[in-house]
Amino acid sequence: KRSGYDFTVKGAAELDGKPVILLQSRSRVRSKEKLEGVYFIHPETFEVIRAELTLAKKPGPLKRMEMEVDFLVLPEGYQVMKKAVMRIHVGLIVKNIRIEAVETYSDHVLR
């Protein structure tokens, strides 16, 4: 329950061959400070496995800003980032700039 957002269950799907529930979030206020998108939820534990997000309102020259974040749940129950991908496209008068940054986190202590 997050004020300022509407959530809609989009139904069952698969992520990497495993069943998930898709949950869509939409900001009630169109703002460049708010994120909205789709969450991939584990159907039994209701843990967020992946989030695909974008800004609710793109400022000026920003044409595209997308984030994909994959999560891992450690045996202790802590949820940590496993991988993050950011895609940005800025359109200026004389140049278009496209950037994709990928970070993979692998130093989680698994006991």
All heavy atoms as an XYZ file, in Angstrom:
895
protein
N       0.850     -1.183      0.000
C       0.000      0.000      0.000
C       0.884      1.232      0.000
O       1.452      1.589      1.007
C      -0.904     -0.006      1.223
C      -1.904     -1.137      1.221
C      -2.817     -1.043      2.410
C      -3.818     -2.163      2.379
N      -4.756     -2.107      3.468
N       1.007      1.839     -1.133
C       1.799      3.050     -1.293
C       0.876      4.158     -1.772
O       0.277      4.046     -2.840
C       2.910      2.845     -2.300
C       3.854      1.745     -1.953
C       5.092      2.325     -1.404
N       6.021      1.248     -1.096
C       7.007      1.391     -0.283
N       7.221      2.538      0.284
N       7.818      0.400     -0.031
N       0.759      5.200     -0.980
C      -0.075      6.310     -1.428
C       0.606      6.975     -2.617
O       1.823      7.026     -2.711
C      -0.293      7.299     -0.291
O       0.935      7.870      0.085
N      -0.179      7.455     -3.523
C       0.366      8.097     -4.704
C       0.538      7.159     -5.879
O       0.930      7.593     -6.955
N       0.260      5.882     -5.695
C       0.404      4.895     -6.772
C      -0.858      4.044     -6.883
O      -1.520      3.766     -5.889
C       1.594      3.963     -6.515
C       2.922      4.636     -6.699
C       3.561      5.253     -5.642
C       3.544      4.662     -7.943
C       4.785      5.879     -5.806
C       4.766      5.282     -8.124
C       5.384      5.891     -7.046
O       6.595      6.506     -7.221
N      -1.167      3.646     -8.089
C      -2.205      2.649     -8.334
C      -1.511      1.376     -8.780
O      -0.599      1.420     -9.615
C      -3.162      3.124     -9.434
C      -4.014      4.296     -8.979
O      -4.471      4.271     -7.823
O      -4.214      5.215     -9.785
N      -1.933      0.254     -8.237
C      -1.352     -1.038     -8.585
C      -2.410     -1.911     -9.228
O      -3.554     -1.932     -8.783
C      -0.790     -1.741     -7.339
C       0.405     -1.036     -6.767
C       0.266     -0.083     -5.770
C       1.675     -1.339     -7.223
C       1.363      0.561     -5.237
C       2.786     -0.695     -6.700
C       2.629      0.253     -5.703
N      -2.010     -2.632    -10.269
C      -2.907     -3.533    -10.977
C      -2.210     -4.867    -11.179
O      -1.080     -4.895    -11.682
C      -3.280     -2.957    -12.370
O      -3.794     -1.638    -12.200
C      -4.296     -3.823    -13.063
N      -2.869     -5.946    -10.780
C      -2.328     -7.278    -11.044
C      -2.613     -7.604    -12.499
O      -3.759     -7.618    -12.929
C      -2.955     -8.339    -10.107
C      -2.451     -9.722    -10.461
C      -2.656     -8.004     -8.656
N      -1.550     -7.830    -13.262
C      -1.677     -8.101    -14.690
C      -1.798     -9.593    -14.990
O      -2.065     -9.965    -16.113
C      -0.480     -7.523    -15.458
C      -0.495     -6.014    -15.506
C      -1.739     -5.565    -16.221
C      -1.711     -4.104    -16.545
N      -2.913     -3.689    -17.233
N      -1.575    -10.443    -13.999
C      -1.748    -11.874    -14.197
C      -0.451    -12.645    -14.107
O       0.600    -12.135    -13.744
N      -0.546    -13.914    -14.477
C       0.597    -14.826    -14.397
C       1.457    -14.704    -15.646
O       0.976    -14.395    -16.733
C       0.099    -16.258    -14.230
N       2.749    -14.942    -15.459
C       3.705    -14.917    -16.569
C       4.889    -15.791    -16.178
O       4.850    -16.480    -15.144
C       4.152    -13.490    -16.849
N       5.918    -15.774    -16.994
C       7.145    -16.508    -16.691
C       8.330    -15.565    -16.795
O       8.353    -14.677    -17.641
C       7.347    -17.674    -17.657
C       6.478    -18.863    -17.362
C       6.904    -20.105    -18.134
O       7.914    -20.056    -18.868
O       6.220    -21.123    -17.986
N       9.306    -15.784    -15.927
C      10.569    -15.056    -15.966
C      11.668    -16.085    -15.813
O      11.723    -16.801    -14.805
C      10.639    -14.023    -14.833
C      11.927    -13.222    -14.729
C      12.105    -12.338    -15.973
C      11.950    -12.380    -13.476
N      12.510    -16.198    -16.818
C      13.577    -17.207    -16.834
C      13.021    -18.616    -16.625
O      13.596    -19.439    -15.912
C      14.637    -16.893    -15.776
C      15.313    -15.555    -16.005
O      15.438    -15.145    -17.185
O      15.707    -14.908    -15.009
N      11.854    -18.885    -17.214
C      11.248    -20.208    -17.135
C      10.532    -20.521    -15.833
O      10.059    -21.635    -15.634
N      10.429    -19.536    -14.944
C       9.766    -19.748    -13.655
C       8.511    -18.883    -13.582
O       8.489    -17.760    -14.089
C      10.718    -19.394    -12.513
C      11.936    -20.292    -12.478
C      12.873    -19.890    -11.386
C      14.106    -20.780    -11.445
N      15.157    -20.333    -10.558
N       7.464    -19.383    -12.931
C       6.218    -18.611    -12.858
C       6.366    -17.377    -11.974
O       7.044    -17.408    -10.944
C       5.221    -19.603    -12.253
C       6.049    -20.587    -11.518
C       7.355    -20.678    -12.247
N       5.735    -16.295    -12.396
C       5.705    -15.043    -11.632
C       4.327    -14.408    -11.782
O       3.553    -14.780    -12.661
C       6.783    -14.043    -12.108
C       8.175    -14.547    -11.813
C       6.615    -13.701    -13.570
N       4.057    -13.463    -10.922
C       2.860    -12.638    -11.022
C       3.322    -11.246    -11.442
O       4.278    -10.707    -10.872
C       2.113    -12.564     -9.677
C       1.652    -13.947     -9.256
C       0.943    -11.596     -9.760
C       1.143    -14.008     -7.829
N       2.671    -10.654    -12.424
C       3.020     -9.312    -12.866
C       2.151     -8.296    -12.132
O       0.926     -8.410    -12.108
C       2.808     -9.162    -14.368
C       3.695    -10.016    -15.262
C       3.366     -9.751    -16.732
C       5.156     -9.755    -14.995
N       2.801     -7.315    -11.543
C       2.121     -6.252    -10.824
C       2.554     -4.926    -11.445
O       3.738     -4.598    -11.448
C       2.495     -6.282     -9.339
C       1.880     -5.226     -8.440
C       0.368     -5.436     -8.341
C       2.512     -5.263     -7.067
N       1.605     -4.175    -11.984
C       1.927     -2.909    -12.626
C       1.654     -1.765    -11.660
O       0.628     -1.743    -10.979
C       1.096     -2.702    -13.886
C       1.450     -1.442    -14.625
C       0.737     -1.323    -15.958
O      -0.224     -2.045    -16.220
N       1.204     -0.432    -16.796
N       2.604     -0.828    -11.594
C       2.410      0.365    -10.769
C       2.319      1.581    -11.678
O       2.989      1.659    -12.706
C       3.573      0.547     -9.786
O       4.745      0.905    -10.462
N       1.475      2.504    -11.288
C       1.320      3.746    -12.047
C       1.182      4.882    -11.047
O       0.366      4.818    -10.119
C       0.080      3.663    -12.930
C      -0.085      4.871    -13.816
C      -0.781      4.489    -15.103
N      -1.094      5.657    -15.881
C      -0.307      6.171    -16.814
N       0.837      5.598    -17.085
N      -0.652      7.237    -17.488
N       1.994      5.900    -11.228
C       1.952      7.059    -10.341
C       0.683      7.867    -10.594
O       0.310      8.107    -11.736
C       3.187      7.931    -10.571
O       3.112      9.088     -9.787
N       0.033      8.278     -9.519
C      -1.157      9.118     -9.661
C      -0.772     10.543    -10.054
O      -1.582     11.269    -10.616
C      -1.925      9.155     -8.345
C      -2.560      7.834     -8.013
C      -3.324      7.902     -6.723
N      -3.800      6.574     -6.385
C      -4.087      6.184     -5.175
N      -3.966      7.018     -4.161
N      -4.504      4.961     -4.951
N       0.464     10.933     -9.754
C       0.968     12.260    -10.084
C       2.068     12.098    -11.114
O       3.039     11.381    -10.894
C       1.534     12.962     -8.821
C       2.128     14.309     -9.181
C       0.473     13.092     -7.754
N       1.913     12.740    -12.263
C       2.931     12.687    -13.317
C       4.093     13.563    -12.873
O       3.987     14.784    -12.887
C       2.378     13.172    -14.652
C       1.066     12.543    -15.092
C       1.016     11.049    -15.073
N       1.917     10.454    -16.034
C       2.323      9.198    -15.969
N       1.921      8.425    -14.997
N       3.131      8.721    -16.858
N       5.185     12.939    -12.435
C       6.295     13.683    -11.870
C       7.611     13.030    -12.255
O       7.699     11.803    -12.333
C       6.152     13.703    -10.343
O       7.339     14.130     -9.739
N       8.642     13.836    -12.456
C       9.949     13.286    -12.793
C      10.650     12.683    -11.577
O      11.698     12.073    -11.716
C      10.822     14.357    -13.449
C      11.065     15.566    -12.599
C      11.820     16.620    -13.376
C      11.975     17.867    -12.511
N      12.564     18.959    -13.235
N      10.069     12.821    -10.397
C      10.623     12.205     -9.185
C      10.015     10.835     -8.900
O      10.493     10.118     -8.032
C      10.403     13.109     -7.967
C      11.278     14.341     -7.943
C      10.681     15.496     -8.731
O       9.442     15.572     -8.822
O      11.462     16.297     -9.267
N       8.961     10.476     -9.611
C       8.254      9.209     -9.352
C       8.599      8.168    -10.404
O       8.741      8.487    -11.578
C       6.739      9.435     -9.361
C       6.269     10.422     -8.332
C       5.695      9.710     -7.181
C       5.063     10.711     -6.222
N       4.595     10.082     -5.048
N       8.717      6.927     -9.976
C       8.956      5.806    -10.880
C       7.693      4.968    -10.986
O       6.922      4.854    -10.027
C      10.092      4.931    -10.352
C      11.470      5.575    -10.293
C      12.442      4.665     -9.573
C      11.971      5.892    -11.689
N       7.502      4.366    -12.139
C       6.386      3.446    -12.332
C       6.838      2.342    -13.267
O       7.844      2.475    -13.957
C       5.156      4.169    -12.875
C       5.365      4.891    -14.183
C       4.156      5.717    -14.599
O       3.311      6.045    -13.749
O       4.054      6.029    -15.797
N       6.106      1.236    -13.262
C       6.499      0.137    -14.132
C       5.866     -1.169    -13.733
O       4.751     -1.222    -13.220
N       6.631     -2.251    -13.945
C       6.138     -3.602    -13.716
C       7.051     -4.316    -12.725
O       8.278     -4.234    -12.830
C       6.087     -4.395    -15.042
C       5.612     -5.816    -14.807
C       5.185     -3.694    -16.041
N       6.430     -5.014    -11.786
C       7.154     -5.818    -10.812
C       6.845     -7.294    -11.081
O       5.690     -7.655    -11.305
C       6.734     -5.464     -9.383
C       7.097     -4.057     -8.998
C       6.241     -2.997     -9.259
C       8.310     -3.791     -8.380
C       6.581     -1.702     -8.922
C       8.656     -2.496     -8.034
C       7.788     -1.460     -8.306
O       8.125     -0.174     -7.976
N       7.868     -8.122    -11.047
C       7.733     -9.558    -11.218
C       7.804    -10.165     -9.820
O       8.839    -10.098     -9.161
C       8.853    -10.106    -12.101
C       8.819     -9.565    -13.512
C       9.190     -8.252    -13.800
C       8.421    -10.377    -14.555
C       9.151     -7.760    -15.088
C       8.378     -9.895    -15.854
C       8.751     -8.577    -16.124
N       6.702    -10.759     -9.384
C       6.543    -11.216     -8.006
C       6.534    -12.741     -7.948
O       5.847    -13.395     -8.744
C       5.208    -10.688     -7.419
C       5.064     -9.181     -7.648
C       5.052    -11.070     -5.962
C       6.021     -8.325     -6.912
N       7.270    -13.306     -6.974
C       7.237    -14.754     -6.756
C       5.833    -15.129     -6.275
O       5.314    -14.528     -5.326
C       8.281    -15.151     -5.706
C       8.480    -16.616     -5.591
N       7.573    -17.439     -4.964
C       9.473    -17.414     -6.036
C       8.005    -18.686     -5.008
N       9.154    -18.693     -5.670
N       5.182    -16.115     -6.915
C       3.774    -16.398     -6.595
C       3.522    -16.990     -5.208
O       2.402    -16.915     -4.711
C       3.348    -17.378     -7.691
C       4.608    -17.986     -8.189
C       5.680    -16.952     -7.992
N       4.544    -17.561     -4.573
C       4.331    -18.169     -3.250
C       4.832    -17.293     -2.107
O       4.192    -17.193     -1.068
C       4.996    -19.540     -3.205
C       4.362    -20.537     -4.165
C       5.143    -21.837     -4.252
O       6.086    -22.040     -3.469
O       4.796    -22.656     -5.131
N       5.983    -16.646     -2.313
C       6.574    -15.849     -1.236
C       6.252    -14.365     -1.365
O       6.490    -13.604     -0.434
C       8.104    -16.012     -1.232
O       8.629    -15.511     -2.476
C       8.495    -17.475     -1.054
N       5.765    -13.955     -2.541
C       5.450    -12.564     -2.853
C       6.676    -11.640     -2.788
O       6.549    -10.447     -2.574
C       4.313    -12.028     -1.967
C       3.047    -12.804     -2.122
C       2.621    -13.657     -1.122
C       2.310    -12.718     -3.285
C       1.455    -14.397     -1.270
C       1.146    -13.451     -3.444
C       0.721    -14.299     -2.435
N       7.852    -12.215     -2.994
C       9.080    -11.425     -3.058
C       9.215    -10.836     -4.458
O       8.841    -11.467     -5.439
C      10.294    -12.301     -2.740
C      10.279    -12.814     -1.317
C      11.168    -14.019     -1.108
O      11.495    -14.713     -2.106
O      11.531    -14.263      0.039
N       9.748     -9.635     -4.542
C       9.999     -9.012     -5.834
C      11.256     -9.650     -6.427
O      12.319     -9.618     -5.820
C      10.181     -7.487     -5.705
C      10.509     -6.860     -7.051
C       8.939     -6.848     -5.104
N      11.114    -10.224     -7.622
C      12.234    -10.868     -8.296
C      12.874     -9.897     -9.285
O      14.086     -9.877     -9.462
C      11.759    -12.139     -9.027
C      11.204    -13.130     -8.011
C      12.890    -12.761     -9.833
C      10.504    -14.301     -8.637
N      12.057     -9.093     -9.938
C      12.550     -8.100    -10.895
C      11.619     -6.896    -10.871
O      10.411     -7.022    -10.677
C      12.596     -8.666    -12.302
C      12.929     -7.597    -13.357
C      12.937     -8.119    -14.746
N      14.234     -8.740    -14.982
C      14.569     -9.326    -16.122
N      13.707     -9.399    -17.116
N      15.751     -9.857    -16.269
N      12.209     -5.727    -11.134
C      11.435     -4.497    -11.317
C      11.902     -3.845    -12.606
O      13.107     -3.709    -12.832
C      11.636     -3.556    -10.140
N      10.956     -3.493    -13.471
C      11.242     -2.755    -14.702
C      10.538     -1.413    -14.569
O       9.317     -1.347    -14.592
C      10.748     -3.527    -15.925
C      11.479     -4.838    -16.133
C      10.993     -5.635    -17.339
O       9.992     -5.223    -17.985
O      11.594     -6.674    -17.622
N      11.335     -0.349    -14.410
C      10.779      0.948    -14.045
C      11.207      2.041    -15.010
O      12.249      1.954    -15.652
C      11.249      1.318    -12.631
C      10.923      0.297    -11.540
C      11.656      0.641    -10.257
C       9.433      0.218    -11.317
N      10.403      3.092    -15.057
C      10.695      4.286    -15.829
C      10.134      5.488    -15.075
O       9.345      5.329    -14.145
C      10.106      4.191    -17.255
O      10.586      5.278    -18.026
C       8.603      4.168    -17.242
N      10.557      6.674    -15.466
C      10.034      7.876    -14.822
C       8.574      8.091    -15.212
O       8.186      7.854    -16.359
C      10.838      9.107    -15.247
C      12.273      9.185    -14.748
C      12.978     10.369    -15.391
C      12.313      9.301    -13.243
N       7.783      8.570    -14.268
C       6.371      8.849    -14.548
C       6.233     10.012    -15.525
O       5.272     10.076    -16.287
C       5.626      9.139    -13.255
N       7.191     10.930    -15.517
C       7.192     12.051    -16.452
C       8.641     12.330    -16.839
O       9.495     12.497    -15.984
C       6.582     13.301    -15.810
C       6.547     14.497    -16.727
C       5.927     15.690    -16.032
C       5.892     16.890    -16.962
N       5.364     18.064    -16.277
N       8.886     12.368    -18.125
C      10.248     12.602    -18.600
C      10.514     14.100    -18.699
O       9.778     14.825    -19.351
C      10.449     11.934    -19.957
C      10.353     10.432    -19.886
C      10.452      9.829    -21.280
C      10.123      8.374    -21.267
N       8.704      8.095    -21.107
N      11.608     14.559    -18.077
C      11.939     15.978    -18.182
C      12.555     16.312    -19.540
O      13.224     15.482    -20.145
C      12.951     16.186    -17.059
C      13.552     14.845    -16.834
C      12.492     13.843    -17.188
N      12.308     17.518    -20.008
C      12.877     18.110    -21.215
C      13.474     17.193    -22.259
O      12.758     16.500    -22.955
N      14.798     17.181    -22.379
C      15.438     16.455    -23.479
C      15.509     14.937    -23.283
O      15.927     14.222    -24.174
C      16.841     17.056    -23.527
C      17.099     17.518    -22.139
C      15.759     17.964    -21.603
N      15.083     14.436    -22.136
C      15.139     12.996    -21.877
C      14.054     12.285    -22.672
O      12.869     12.547    -22.498
C      14.971     12.711    -20.386
C      15.117     11.260    -19.966
C      16.551     10.786    -20.193
C      14.736     11.094    -18.510
N      14.465     11.404    -23.570
C      13.503     10.667    -24.393
C      13.204      9.294    -23.816
O      12.126      8.758    -24.001
C      14.038     10.519    -25.817
C      14.167     11.833    -26.536
C      14.634     11.635    -27.948
C      14.735     12.986    -28.613
N      14.112     13.040    -29.896
N      14.183      8.716    -23.124
C      14.014      7.362    -22.588
C      14.861      7.215    -21.333
O      16.002      7.630    -21.291
C      14.451      6.361    -23.643
C      14.396      4.924    -23.231
C      14.873      4.053    -24.389
N      14.907      2.653    -24.002
C      15.567      1.724    -24.660
N      16.242      2.033    -25.738
N      15.558      0.489    -24.249
N      14.282      6.626    -20.308
C      15.003      6.270    -19.093
C      14.343      5.024    -18.537
O      13.197      5.070    -18.103
C      14.949      7.409    -18.071
C      15.952      7.281    -16.922
S      15.694      5.995    -15.673
C      14.157      6.424    -14.963
N      15.032      3.922    -18.639
C      14.495      2.651    -18.162
C      15.486      1.998    -17.211
O      16.695      2.082    -17.422
C      14.258      1.693    -19.329
C      13.272      2.177    -20.345
C      13.202      1.265    -21.561
O      14.054      0.380    -21.729
O      12.279      1.475    -22.357
N      14.940      1.337    -16.202
C      15.755      0.557    -15.279
C      15.179     -0.844    -15.176
O      13.957     -1.004    -15.119
C      15.733      1.176    -13.878
C      16.426      2.483    -13.763
S      16.541      3.052    -12.048
C      14.872      2.953    -11.480
N      16.056     -1.827    -15.164
C      15.682     -3.203    -14.853
C      16.549     -3.628    -13.685
O      17.773     -3.539    -13.753
C      15.962     -4.131    -16.033
C      15.085     -3.928    -17.224
C      15.481     -4.843    -18.384
O      16.294     -5.769    -18.187
O      14.989     -4.600    -19.486
N      15.922     -4.068    -12.613
C      16.662     -4.496    -11.435
C      16.211     -5.906    -11.078
O      15.023     -6.151    -10.883
C      16.424     -3.540    -10.243
C      17.251     -3.985     -9.051
C      16.753     -2.108    -10.618
N      17.181     -6.828    -11.039
C      16.912     -8.199    -10.606
C      17.328     -8.331     -9.153
O      18.384     -7.818     -8.747
C      17.692     -9.207    -11.455
C      17.174     -9.287    -12.876
O      15.980     -9.013    -13.092
O      17.954     -9.635    -13.778
N      16.501     -9.027     -8.378
C      16.757     -9.186     -6.951
C      17.009    -10.649     -6.605
O      16.522    -11.556     -7.281
C      15.558     -8.680     -6.137
C      15.312     -7.215     -6.293
C      14.374     -6.749     -7.198
C      16.026     -6.296     -5.541
C      14.146     -5.400     -7.356
C      15.803     -4.931     -5.692
C      14.855     -4.483     -6.598
N      17.746    -10.842     -5.542
C      18.045    -12.164     -4.996
C      17.660    -12.130     -3.529
O      17.929    -11.142     -2.835
C      19.542    -12.453     -5.148
C      20.094    -13.713     -4.507
C      19.547    -14.944     -5.227
C      21.610    -13.708     -4.563
N      17.025    -13.181     -3.050
C      16.684    -13.269     -1.638
C      17.669    -14.227     -0.986
O      17.755    -15.400     -1.353
C      15.233    -13.742     -1.433
C      14.911    -13.846      0.046
C      14.263    -12.795     -2.126
N      18.446    -13.708     -0.043
C      19.429    -14.515      0.662
C      18.728    -15.448      1.639
O      17.585    -15.187      2.050
C      20.411    -13.608      1.399
C      21.228    -12.647      0.522
C      22.101    -11.758      1.388
C      22.068    -13.416     -0.480
N      19.382    -16.544      2.033
C      18.748    -17.492      2.972
C      18.267    -16.840      4.267
O      17.302    -17.300      4.870
C      19.870    -18.500      3.254
C      20.743    -18.446      2.047
C      20.688    -17.009      1.578
N      18.927    -15.754      4.685
C      18.505    -15.065      5.912
C      17.249    -14.233      5.696
O      16.723    -13.637      6.615
C      19.629    -14.157      6.429
C      20.894    -14.879      6.816
C      21.836    -15.102      5.630
O      21.613    -14.528      4.554
O      22.785    -15.873      5.788
N      16.783    -14.149      4.439
C      15.580    -13.394      4.129
C      15.837    -11.994      3.613
O      14.902    -11.269      3.283
N      17.098    -11.586      3.547
C      17.420    -10.256      3.031
C      17.296    -10.238      1.517
O      17.742    -11.149      0.832
C      18.841     -9.841      3.433
C      19.034     -9.725      4.913
C      19.762    -10.676      5.607
C      18.469     -8.664      5.621
C      19.938    -10.576      6.969
C      18.643     -8.556      6.986
C      19.377     -9.518      7.659
O      19.534     -9.419      9.005
N      16.731     -9.182      1.002
C      16.591     -9.016     -0.438
C      17.666     -8.044     -0.910
O      17.781     -6.938     -0.397
C      15.198     -8.495     -0.775
C      14.864     -8.588     -2.226
C      13.386     -8.356     -2.481
O      12.691     -7.806     -1.657
N      12.928     -8.771     -3.632
N      18.472     -8.492     -1.891
C      19.580     -7.686     -2.388
C      19.513     -7.604     -3.908
O      18.902     -8.452     -4.564
C      20.945     -8.268     -1.953
C      21.115     -8.196     -0.448
C      21.110     -9.697     -2.442
N      20.165     -6.587     -4.468
C      20.219     -6.472     -5.920
C      21.205     -7.492     -6.481
O      22.290     -7.669     -5.945
C      20.648     -5.067     -6.345
C      19.582     -4.054     -6.200
S      19.880     -2.507     -7.109
C      21.476     -2.014     -6.548
N      20.791     -8.144     -7.546
C      21.638     -9.105     -8.240
C      22.209     -8.483     -9.509
O      23.359     -8.696     -9.855
C      20.799    -10.344     -8.558
C      21.528    -11.472     -9.204
C      20.646    -12.714     -9.205
C      20.234    -13.073    -10.596
N      19.453    -14.303    -10.664
N      21.379     -7.697    -10.200
C      21.793     -7.061    -11.443
C      20.945     -5.812    -11.651
O      19.756     -5.801    -11.352
C      21.593     -8.027    -12.613
C      22.021     -7.481    -13.959
C      21.803     -8.543    -15.030
C      22.157     -8.014    -16.396
N      21.884     -9.006    -17.441
N      21.588     -4.773    -12.184
C      20.875     -3.537    -12.502
C      21.289     -3.079    -13.893
O      22.468     -3.055    -14.217
C      21.190     -2.457    -11.473
N      20.294     -2.744    -14.700
C      20.529     -2.236    -16.055
C      19.820     -0.893    -16.170
O      18.656     -0.768    -15.809
C      19.982     -3.207    -17.128
C      20.207     -2.645    -18.524
C      20.596     -4.586    -16.992
N      20.540      0.114    -16.676
C      19.969      1.443    -16.864
C      20.175      1.834    -18.317
O      21.276      1.731    -18.849
C      20.664      2.451    -15.956
C      20.288      3.882    -16.210
S      18.760      4.404    -15.459
C      19.224      4.523    -13.773
N      19.083      2.258    -18.963
C      19.144      2.735    -20.345
C      18.641      4.177    -20.389
O      17.554      4.458    -19.888
C      18.281      1.869    -21.249
C      18.816      0.478    -21.413
C      17.921     -0.356    -22.343
N      18.279     -1.738    -22.237
C      17.723     -2.607    -21.380
N      16.754     -2.223    -20.591
N      18.132     -3.855    -21.348
N      19.448      5.045    -20.991
C      19.097      6.458    -21.071
C      19.297      6.934    -22.504
O      20.285      6.585    -23.149
C      19.970      7.303    -20.118
C      19.737      6.866    -18.675
C      19.686      8.788    -20.288
C      20.669      7.511    -17.687
N      18.348      7.738    -22.985
C      18.454      8.370    -24.300
C      18.079      9.832    -24.120
O      16.962     10.154    -23.718
C      17.518      7.684    -25.296
C      17.515      8.333    -26.648
N      16.581      8.009    -27.597
C      18.292      9.275    -27.223
C      16.795      8.723    -28.691
N      17.827      9.503    -28.483
N      19.047     10.698    -24.416
C      18.834     12.135    -24.320
C      18.945     12.709    -25.725
O      19.910     12.440    -26.435
C      19.876     12.796    -23.390
C      19.679     14.303    -23.349
C      19.797     12.207    -21.995
N      17.955     13.481    -26.127
C      17.971     14.104    -27.445
C      18.220     15.593    -27.322
O      17.391     16.322    -26.794
N      19.380     16.013    -27.785
C      19.720     17.432    -27.783
C      19.599     17.966    -29.203
O      19.436     17.205    -30.153
C      21.139     17.620    -27.248
C      21.377     17.052    -25.843
C      22.841     17.107    -25.490
C      20.551     17.794    -24.820
N      19.704     19.238    -29.375
C      19.527     19.853    -30.694
C      20.523     19.299    -31.702
O      20.176     18.993    -32.832
C      19.638     21.392    -30.589
C      18.479     21.925    -29.754
C      19.656     22.029    -31.973
C      18.584     23.391    -29.404
N      21.763     19.158    -31.304
C      22.801     18.738    -32.245
C      23.251     17.293    -32.063
O      24.037     16.791    -32.855
C      24.040     19.663    -32.149
C      23.684     21.060    -32.580
C      24.618     19.649    -30.745
N      22.771     16.616    -31.034
C      23.279     15.275    -30.765
C      22.278     14.451    -29.969
O      21.593     14.963    -29.097
C      24.590     15.379    -29.980
C      25.259     14.062    -29.747
C      26.719     14.278    -29.463
C      27.408     12.986    -29.209
N      27.942     12.344    -30.363
N      22.228     13.165    -30.284
C      21.485     12.193    -29.484
C      22.497     11.383    -28.697
O      23.496     10.921    -29.251
C      20.672     11.249    -30.371
C      19.384     11.884    -30.812
O      18.606     12.320    -29.980
N      19.163     11.950    -32.107
N      22.240     11.212    -27.419
C      23.147     10.450    -26.560
C      22.382      9.256    -26.012
O      21.310      9.416    -25.421
C      23.665     11.317    -25.403
C      24.415     12.534    -25.961
C      24.557     10.499    -24.481
C      24.724     13.587    -24.935
N      22.939      8.073    -26.236
C      22.341      6.845    -25.713
C      23.373      6.149    -24.840
O      24.510      5.946    -25.264
C      21.908      5.930    -26.852
C      20.735      6.468    -27.631
C      20.369      5.509    -28.764
N      19.230      5.977    -29.504
C      19.275      6.826    -30.521
N      20.433      7.318    -30.925
N      18.178      7.200    -31.145
N      22.947      5.769    -23.644
C      23.850      5.115    -22.701
C      23.136      3.892    -22.131
O      21.951      3.953    -21.797
C      24.227      6.059    -21.543
C      24.946      7.300    -22.079
C      25.085      5.342    -20.514
C      25.150      8.376    -21.043
N      23.872      2.792    -22.013
C      23.375      1.617    -21.298
C      24.446      1.206    -20.307
O      25.603      1.013    -20.683
C      23.068      0.461    -22.250
C      22.575     -0.763    -21.487
C      22.110     -1.885    -22.378
O      21.006     -1.764    -22.935
O      22.859     -2.866    -22.513
N      24.086      1.128    -19.054
C      25.005      0.715    -17.997
C      24.468     -0.557    -17.361
O      23.278     -0.645    -17.042
C      25.142      1.808    -16.949
N      25.341     -1.546    -17.198
C      24.959     -2.820    -16.599
C      25.876     -3.083    -15.416
O      27.097     -3.033    -15.549
C      25.076     -3.977    -17.617
C      24.695     -5.295    -16.965
C      24.225     -3.709    -18.841
N      25.289     -3.346    -14.265
C      26.057     -3.719    -13.077
C      25.561     -5.068    -12.598
O      24.355     -5.281    -12.462
C      25.880     -2.691    -11.960
C      26.490     -1.356    -12.265
C      26.397     -0.401    -11.092
O      25.655     -0.682    -10.124
O      27.058      0.638    -11.136
N      26.502     -5.965    -12.338
C      26.167     -7.279    -11.806
C      26.827     -7.403    -10.436
O      28.027     -7.159    -10.301
C      26.670     -8.403    -12.732
O      26.087     -8.191    -14.022
C      26.262     -9.762    -12.221
N      26.034     -7.768     -9.463
C      26.522     -7.910     -8.096
C      26.671     -9.402     -7.792
O      25.718    -10.153     -7.889
C      25.540     -7.269     -7.108
C      25.240     -5.831     -7.461
C      24.118     -5.498     -8.218
C      26.093     -4.812     -7.062
C      23.854     -4.180     -8.565
C      25.825     -3.490     -7.410
C      24.709     -3.185     -8.147
O      24.451     -1.889     -8.493
N      27.881     -9.794     -7.433
C      28.119    -11.230     -7.232
C      28.815    -11.527     -5.909
O      29.129    -12.678     -5.644
C      28.972    -11.770     -8.385
O      30.221    -11.096     -8.424
N      29.058    -10.535     -5.094
C      29.793    -10.783     -3.846
C      28.878    -10.929     -2.635
O      29.271    -10.649     -1.522
C      30.828     -9.687     -3.622
C      30.227     -8.290     -3.621
O      29.039     -8.162     -3.951
O      30.952     -7.342     -3.283
N      27.664    -11.421     -2.852
C      26.751    -11.675     -1.750
C      27.223    -12.910     -1.014
O      27.637    -13.891     -1.620
C      25.319    -11.913     -2.247
C      24.797    -10.807     -3.100
N      24.673     -9.514     -2.633
C      24.384    -10.783     -4.375
C      24.191     -8.757     -3.606
N      24.020     -9.499     -4.670
N      27.170    -12.862      0.289
C      27.593    -14.000      1.102
C      26.426    -14.951      1.224
O      25.398    -14.627      1.810
C      28.068    -13.539      2.497
C      28.461    -14.732      3.338
C      29.223    -12.556      2.355
N      26.558    -16.135      0.632
C      25.523    -17.168      0.752
C      26.004    -18.218      1.729
O      27.066    -18.797      1.565
C      25.244    -17.806     -0.625
C      24.732    -16.856     -1.693
C      24.622    -17.582     -3.027
C      23.387    -16.299     -1.305
N      25.237    -18.434      2.764
C      25.641    -19.416      3.786
C      24.802    -20.648      3.710
O      23.699    -20.689      3.410
C      25.500    -18.796      5.165
C      26.409    -17.630      5.332
C      26.254    -17.028      6.696
N      26.998    -15.779      6.675
C      26.860    -14.855      7.563
N      26.037    -14.998      8.550
N      27.558    -13.752      7.497
